[in-house]
Amino acid sequence: MLEQEEYRPLLLGGWIRGEGNPRLARLQLDVYRDRKYWNPATPNEPEPVESFVLNLKPSARGWEAAETRIVKANGLDMQIVEQGKGPLVLLCHGWPELSYSWRHQIPAIAAEGYRVVAPDMRGYGGTTAPKDVSAYTIFDLVGDVVALVHALGEKEAIMVGHDWGAEVAWRAAMFRPDVFPAVAA
């Protein structure tokens, strides 16, 4: 049997510093072994296991170079925005946003060697909106992102969430650490 630490995903806490630039210029990630969110202003919180900074250069191929398409996943037609090649990074928007919310981050992260995908989540934008309210549980939302990873031909992804998308990211890592080994929110 595996020790608990061996299969738990890492929690990445981070922040974006644009230094006056509206495009993403710097992303600092702090890696923790437990799932508690760490606030630098709160005393007695755990220190990160590791910290690293990605100095992201604005891409010459910006938002307009990203591809928008429909992917079938979990019984839905999911509209996604995709750019880049490399390890998969899945960006989940909050409420009431769309994949468009990530328009500045997508080209910058893709320029660093990642395949970046931002879906319109269930019921938003170009993605199918089931009529039954009971079709919007956290289990359905996590099922959507797991199915999306597989529909994209991948086995795992780094999950980044904002606002309500952060809740989906955290739960996805809790329910399926085999698919989402790292989370940033």
C-alpha positions in Angstrom: 0.0 0.0 0.0 1.3 3.5 -0.8 2.0 6.0 1.9 -0.4 8.9 1.8 2.3 11.4 0.8 3.2 9.3 -2.2 -0.1 9.8 -4.0 -1.3 13.2 -2.8 -1.1 16.0 -5.3 1.0 19.0 -4.6 -0.7 22.2 -3.9 0.7 25.2 -5.7 -0.1 28.6 -4.3 0.9 31.5 -6.4 0.3 35.0 -7.6 0.7 36.9 -10.8 2.7 40.1 -10.9 2.3 42.1 -14.1 4.5 45.0 -13.0 2.2 47.4 -14.9 2.0 45.2 -17.9 -1.6 44.0 -18.6 -0.1 40.7 -19.9 1.2 38.1 -17.6 4.8 38.9 -16.9 5.7 36.9 -13.8 4.1 33.9 -12.1 5.4 32.8 -8.7 4.4 29.3 -7.5 5.0 28.0 -4.0 4.8 24.2 -3.6 3.2 22.7 -0.4 2.8 19.1 0.7 -0.6 19.7 2.3 -3.8 21.1 0.8 -4.1 24.1 3.0 -4.0 27.4 1.2 -1.2 29.5 2.6 -1.6 33.2 3.1 1.8 35.0 3.6 0.1 37.4 6.0 -1.0 34.6 8.3 1.5 33.5 11.0 2.2 29.9 11.8 1.4 28.6 8.4 3.6 25.9 6.7 6.6 27.0 4.7 6.6 25.9 1.0 8.6 22.9 0.1 9.9 24.7 -3.0 9.3 28.0 -4.7 10.0 28.9 -8.3 9.2 31.9 -10.5 8.3 31.7 -14.2 9.3 34.9 -15.9 6.9 34.7 -18.8 7.8 36.7 -21.8 4.8 38.1 -23.7 4.5 35.9 -26.8 4.9 37.2 -30.3 2.0 34.9 -31.1 -0.6 36.2 -28.8 -4.2 35.4 -28.1 -5.1 35.6 -31.8 -2.9 32.5 -32.4 -4.9 30.3 -30.1 -7.3 27.8 -31.7 -10.9 27.6 -30.6 -12.7 24.3 -31.2 -15.4 21.9 -29.8 -14.3 18.7 -28.0 -16.8 16.0 -27.0 -16.3 15.1 -23.3 -18.5 13.6 -20.6 -21.6 13.8 -22.9 -21.0 17.6 -23.6 -19.8 19.6 -26.5 -17.1 21.6 -24.8 -15.7 24.7 -26.4 -12.0 25.1 -25.7 -9.3 27.5 -26.5 -5.9 25.8 -27.1 -2.4 26.9 -27.8 1.1 25.5 -27.5 2.8 22.1 -27.3 4.2 20.3 -24.3 2.8 19.2 -21.0 -0.9 19.9 -20.6 -2.0 22.9 -18.5 -5.8 23.1 -18.0 -7.2 26.6 -17.0 -10.6 26.6 -15.4 -12.5 29.9 -15.2 -14.7 31.2 -12.4 -18.2 32.5 -12.3 -19.5 34.3 -14.4 -16.5 34.1 -16.8 -15.5 32.2 -19.9 -12.2 30.8 -21.3 -11.7 34.3 -22.7 -10.8 35.3 -19.1 -7.4 33.6 -19.7 -6.6 35.5 -22.9 -3.5 37.1 -21.4 -2.2 33.9 -19.7 -2.7 31.4 -22.5 0.0 32.8 -24.9 2.4 33.5 -22.1 2.2 30.0 -20.7 2.3 28.4 -24.2 5.5 30.4 -25.0 7.1 28.6 -22.0 6.6 25.2 -23.6 3.2 24.1 -22.4 0.1 23.0 -24.2 -2.5 25.3 -22.7 -6.3 24.5 -22.8 -9.0 26.7 -21.4 -12.5 25.3 -21.7 -15.8 27.1 -21.3 -17.0 25.2 -18.3 -20.4 23.3 -18.2 -23.2 25.7 -18.9 -21.0 28.6 -20.0 -20.3 30.1 -23.4 -20.0 27.6 -26.2 -20.2 24.5 -24.0 -23.4 22.5 -23.6 -25.7 23.7 -20.8 -27.8 20.9 -19.4 -31.3 22.0 -18.4 -31.5 20.0 -15.2 -30.0 21.9 -12.2 -28.8 18.6 -10.7 -26.4 18.2 -13.6 -24.1 20.9 -12.1 -22.7 19.1 -9.0 -19.0 19.2 -8.3 -18.8 15.5 -9.4 -20.2 16.5 -12.8 -17.7 19.4 -13.1 -14.8 17.2 -12.1 -16.0 14.5 -14.5 -16.0 17.1 -17.3 -12.3 18.0 -16.8 -11.2 14.4 -16.4 -13.1 13.5 -19.6 -11.6 16.6 -21.3 -8.0 15.5 -20.4 -8.7 12.1 -22.0 -10.5 13.6 -25.0 -7.3 15.6 -25.7 -5.3 12.4 -25.7 -3.5 13.0 -22.5 -3.2 11.1 -19.2 -2.6 14.0 -16.8 -2.7 17.7 -16.6 -1.6 20.6 -14.4 -4.8 22.2 -13.2 -5.1 26.0 -12.7 -8.3 27.4 -11.3 -9.7 30.9 -10.7 -12.7 31.8 -8.5 -15.2 28.8 -8.8 -12.7 27.2 -11.1 -10.3 26.9 -8.1 -12.9 24.8 -6.3 -13.1 22.5 -9.4 -9.3 22.3 -9.5 -9.0 21.4 -5.8 -11.7 18.8 -6.0 -10.3 17.3 -9.2 -6.9 16.8 -7.6 -8.6 15.3 -4.5 -10.8 12.9 -6.5 -8.4 12.1 -9.3 -4.7 12.7 -8.2 -3.7 10.2 -11.0 -5.0 12.7 -13.6 -4.2 16.0 -11.8 -0.8 15.7 -10.0 -0.4 19.5 -9.5 -2.8 22.3 -8.9 -2.5 26.1 -8.8 -5.4 28.3 -7.6 
